[in-house]
Amino acid sequence: MNNIAKKFFMALSQNETLNTTAKKWGPHLGAEKVVAGTTIPETITSIKKLNAYGISCTVDNLGEFVSEKNEAVKAKEQIISMIEAIHYNHVDAHISLKPSQLGLDIDFDFCLNNLTEIVAKAAEYDIFVNFDMEDHPRLQPSFDILDEITKTYSNVGTVIQAYFFRAVEDIKQYKDLRLRIVKGAYKESENVAFQTKEEIDDNYLRLIEWHLLYGKFTSIATHDHHVINHVKQFVEEHDISRDKFEFQMLYGFREDMQHGLAEEGYNFCTYVPFGDDWYGYFMRRLAERPQNLNLMFRQVFNKRTNTVIGLVAGAFVLGRLSKRNKKDKE
Ligand SMILES: Cc1cc2nc3c(=O)[nH]c(=O)nc-3n(C[C@H](O)[C@H](O)[C@H](O)COP(=O)(O)OP(=O)(O)OC[C@H]3O[C@@H](n4cnc5c(N)ncnc54)[C@H](O)[C@@H]3O)c2cc1C
């Protein structure tokens, strides 16, 4: 059942028609709980609220897998406006971005120029920029862009996804950057990535421990309290200073725990997505872990949204069945 739910939401996340319709609606179906605003001023207000709890923010202009140059340019301009808003509002925040939103799938040099422009503007204001990591085909090109940009700028870092076999090598290569370590959110093949929860969790802890001991600065991005408790104990035992790491969670998830960790004196950073391109992000959150799916149902779904999801799920299953029937007949 969990696998069906995962495939269902992953398939929905890639549906272009639903994505276009969703943009027109604005955040719905519970997405409004996990998206901090559709405009920059709304998002700055959300950031100020988090800052008041001693929580810093990493801000993501929603959108990905862009295939038109004008869309990538629009995204770049929006991110630069957000950098200016962070600076002029004196909020404690930096930028997270997805290379595929800035033209990675269109042309390498075009994307490199867009990212360089963003990083250069952020450097003017001493603002950090994190390159989020996407799926496997985009992994090496993203590292290649990072390699080019770090020749000139030092206000950049990236993400290591623990489900990849190559993560252990990548973390060593990029140990001198500020790194966010995550389990990994995309569906990846068994040729390149661990498939079981146990293997991914084991590798996750191994990578975190290594980077805490030998790396520059570690962002431990997880909602998993087992991992968080393990890290608390590990840093205590190895006398690792609290300035060397932070915990990160997504906006709207486990808010009590976010506030609690900040109150305990740990550096805490919330990943704050904003904009109207919420659909793919939201569907991936529902798809990525069955536990999250259940929690989302409990936390944000009411009778009306359950009905909508039920209808969409029914249509999805019927669509799959009729496709299969058609294939059987052919
Ligand atoms: C700040 C941030 C940035 C990210 N950036 C990227 C990125 O650039 N690239 C990428 O591929 N992925 C990224 N991810 C997603 C990440 O890879 C995982 O897919 C996602 O975080 C789910 O894994 P998890 O470690 O949170 O816990 P899971 O493995 O989903 O859950 C483990 C356990 O934690 C508990 N738990 C989890 N969620 C909740 C909840 N909401 N409430 C209560 N208990 C809960 C449950 O007990 C669950 O069994 C990011 C995640 C975060 C938090």
The ligand as a MOL file (V3000), in Angstrom:
LIG
                    3D

  0  0  0     0  0            999 V3000
M  V30 BEGIN CTAB
M  V30 COUNTS 53 58 0 0 0
M  V30 BEGIN ATOM
M  V30 1 C 15.6530 21.0370 4.9370 0
M  V30 2 C 15.5860 19.9030 3.9550 0
M  V30 3 C 16.1670 20.0540 2.7080 0
M  V30 4 C 16.1320 18.9970 1.7900 0
M  V30 5 N 16.7940 19.1040 0.5840 0
M  V30 6 C 16.8340 18.0420 -0.2580 0
M  V30 7 C 17.5990 18.0870 -1.4670 0
M  V30 8 O 18.2330 19.0850 -1.8390 0
M  V30 9 N 17.6000 16.9770 -2.2540 0
M  V30 10 C 16.9380 15.8320 -1.9110 0
M  V30 11 O 17.0040 14.8300 -2.6410 0
M  V30 12 N 16.2040 15.7790 -0.7640 0
M  V30 13 C 16.1290 16.8400 0.0540 0
M  V30 14 N 15.3870 16.7570 1.2080 0
M  V30 15 C 14.4680 15.6080 1.4250 0
M  V30 16 C 15.1750 14.4280 2.0850 0
M  V30 17 O 16.0650 13.8510 1.1650 0
M  V30 18 C 14.1690 13.3570 2.5550 0
M  V30 19 O 13.4960 12.8480 1.4220 0
M  V30 20 C 13.1340 13.8440 3.5380 0
M  V30 21 O 13.6830 14.7380 4.4670 0
M  V30 22 C 12.4890 12.6580 4.2800 0
M  V30 23 O 13.4090 12.0010 5.0800 0
M  V30 24 P 13.5860 12.2930 6.6690 0
M  V30 25 O 15.0200 12.1330 6.9750 0
M  V30 26 O 13.0060 13.6390 6.9840 0
M  V30 27 O 12.7540 11.2310 7.4540 0
M  V30 28 P 11.9160 9.9250 6.9810 0
M  V30 29 O 12.8950 8.8790 6.5430 0
M  V30 30 O 10.8540 10.3670 6.0280 0
M  V30 31 O 11.2250 9.5050 8.3160 0
M  V30 32 C 11.9280 8.8180 9.3470 0
M  V30 33 C 11.1110 8.8530 10.6240 0
M  V30 34 O 11.0460 10.2070 11.1250 0
M  V30 35 C 9.7520 10.4570 11.6800 0
M  V30 36 N 9.0990 11.5330 10.8990 0
M  V30 37 C 9.3830 11.9020 9.6310 0
M  V30 38 N 8.6180 12.9530 9.2600 0
M  V30 39 C 7.8320 13.2290 10.3170 0
M  V30 40 C 6.8280 14.2170 10.5690 0
M  V30 41 N 6.4740 15.1070 9.6440 0
M  V30 42 N 6.2300 14.2100 11.7890 0
M  V30 43 C 6.5650 13.2970 12.7410 0
M  V30 44 N 7.5150 12.3470 12.5530 0
M  V30 45 C 8.1260 12.3220 11.3770 0
M  V30 46 C 8.9590 9.1650 11.5860 0
M  V30 47 O 9.1500 8.4460 12.7660 0
M  V30 48 C 9.6620 8.4510 10.4240 0
M  V30 49 O 9.5290 7.0580 10.4870 0
M  V30 50 C 15.4460 17.7880 2.1400 0
M  V30 51 C 14.8690 17.6580 3.3980 0
M  V30 52 C 14.9470 18.6760 4.3060 0
M  V30 53 C 14.3360 18.4850 5.6730 0
M  V30 END ATOM
M  V30 BEGIN BOND
M  V30 1 1 1 2
M  V30 2 1 2 3
M  V30 3 2 2 52
M  V30 4 2 3 4
M  V30 5 1 4 5
M  V30 6 1 4 50
M  V30 7 2 5 6
M  V30 8 1 6 7
M  V30 9 1 6 13
M  V30 10 2 7 8
M  V30 11 1 7 9
M  V30 12 1 9 10
M  V30 13 2 10 11
M  V30 14 1 10 12
M  V30 15 2 12 13
M  V30 16 1 13 14
M  V30 17 1 14 15
M  V30 18 1 14 50
M  V30 19 1 15 16
M  V30 20 1 16 17
M  V30 21 1 16 18
M  V30 22 1 18 19
M  V30 23 1 18 20
M  V30 24 1 20 21
M  V30 25 1 20 22
M  V30 26 1 22 23
M  V30 27 1 23 24
M  V30 28 2 24 25
M  V30 29 1 24 26
M  V30 30 1 24 27
M  V30 31 1 27 28
M  V30 32 2 28 29
M  V30 33 1 28 30
M  V30 34 1 28 31
M  V30 35 1 31 32
M  V30 36 1 32 33
M  V30 37 1 33 34
M  V30 38 1 33 48
M  V30 39 1 34 35
M  V30 40 1 35 36
M  V30 41 1 35 46
M  V30 42 1 36 37
M  V30 43 1 36 45
M  V30 44 2 37 38
M  V30 45 1 38 39
M  V30 46 1 39 40
M  V30 47 2 39 45
M  V30 48 1 40 41
M  V30 49 2 40 42
M  V30 50 1 42 43
M  V30 51 2 43 44
M  V30 52 1 44 45
M  V30 53 1 46 47
M  V30 54 1 46 48
M  V30 55 1 48 49
M  V30 56 2 50 51
M  V30 57 1 51 52
M  V30 58 1 52 53
M  V30 END BOND
M  V30 END CTAB
M  END
